[in-house]
Amino acid sequence: MDILVRMKCTILAITFLSAALYAQEPAKFAAPERLQANGEFVNEVEKTLYPSPVLVDIDGDGQRELVVGDLFGYLWVHEKSGSSWGPSKKLQVDGKALKLPNW
């Protein structure tokens, strides 16, 4: 049997075994909460479709920013301001809003 076929079979078996084991465990997540930035709910002002938030240090300052991607391909950045998130700004490169093709 080819080594790639063996590897694919092994990965497939591990995937099914993991799925079976995790299916038996109760959910470990708390109820979802809407994120707020600058006193308003994230995405309430921008009205972007299907926001996808992630915490990542995009500017290398050691602090993670809240980055929210939208359906249109823009990334909105919220800087941490004390115990809350600041207003959103589109991520820019060379003074222009970065737009990622997503279709």
N, C-alpha and C positions, 0 to 999 in steps of 0.2 A: 504494500500500500504506500502510495506517495506520501512524503512528509507533510505536504500542505493539506492533503486530505485528512491525515491524522490530526493535525492541529485544528482544522475546522471542526472535526467531529468532537474533539476534546472541548473546544470553546462552546460548542452547541450543548454538550452534555452539562457543562458547568453552568451555563445560562439557565437551562431548564431546572437543574437541581436548586440553584439559588432562588429562582422564582417560586418553586414549590416550598422552600423553607420560609421565605419571607411572606408568603401568602398566609401562613399560619400565625404570624405575629400580629398583635393589634397595632393600630396606627400610633405613631409616636409624635405626631405634630399637634400643635395647639390650633385653635380656631384662627382663621386668617384675620388680619387687621389691616385697614387702609393706612398707608404711609402718609405722613404729613410733612410738608416742607414750607417754611416761612408762614406757618399758621394756616395753610390751606392744604387740602388733600392733593397728593401727587396726581397729576394728569387732569385735575379739575379745571385748570386754566387753559392748558394746551389742547385738551380734547383730542389727543392722539389715540389712534386705535391700537388695541392689544399691547399695552406697555409691558416691557420686560425689564424689571429692575435687577441690578447687580451692584454689590459693593466692591470697589476696586480703587487702588491708589493710582490714578491716571497721570498725576503730575509729579510723582516721585518725592512728595513731601513727608511721607510716612503716615499720612492720614488717608483713610479710605473715603472716596466720594461715592455718592449714590448716583449711578449712571442708569438712565432709563432709555431703552431703545424703543422706537416707535415703528409702526407699519410702513411709514413713508421713508424709512432709512436714516433718520436723524437720531443722534444720541444727545439726550438732555442730561446736564450735569448739575447736581446739587452739592454744594460744599457744606461740610459740617460747621455749624455756627453755635458754639456752646453745646447745649443738650438737644438742639433741633437742627433741621436741615435748612439751608438758605434757599433763595429763589432759584428757579431753573434757568440755565443758559444752554444754548446749543453748543456742542463741542465744536471748536473751530481749529482749522489748520491754515496758517498763513492769512489770517483775517477773514476766512470764508468758512461758512458752516460745512462741516464734514457730512457728506451724504453717502451712505453705503447702499449699493444696489442690493435688493433683497428678492428679486424675482428672477 
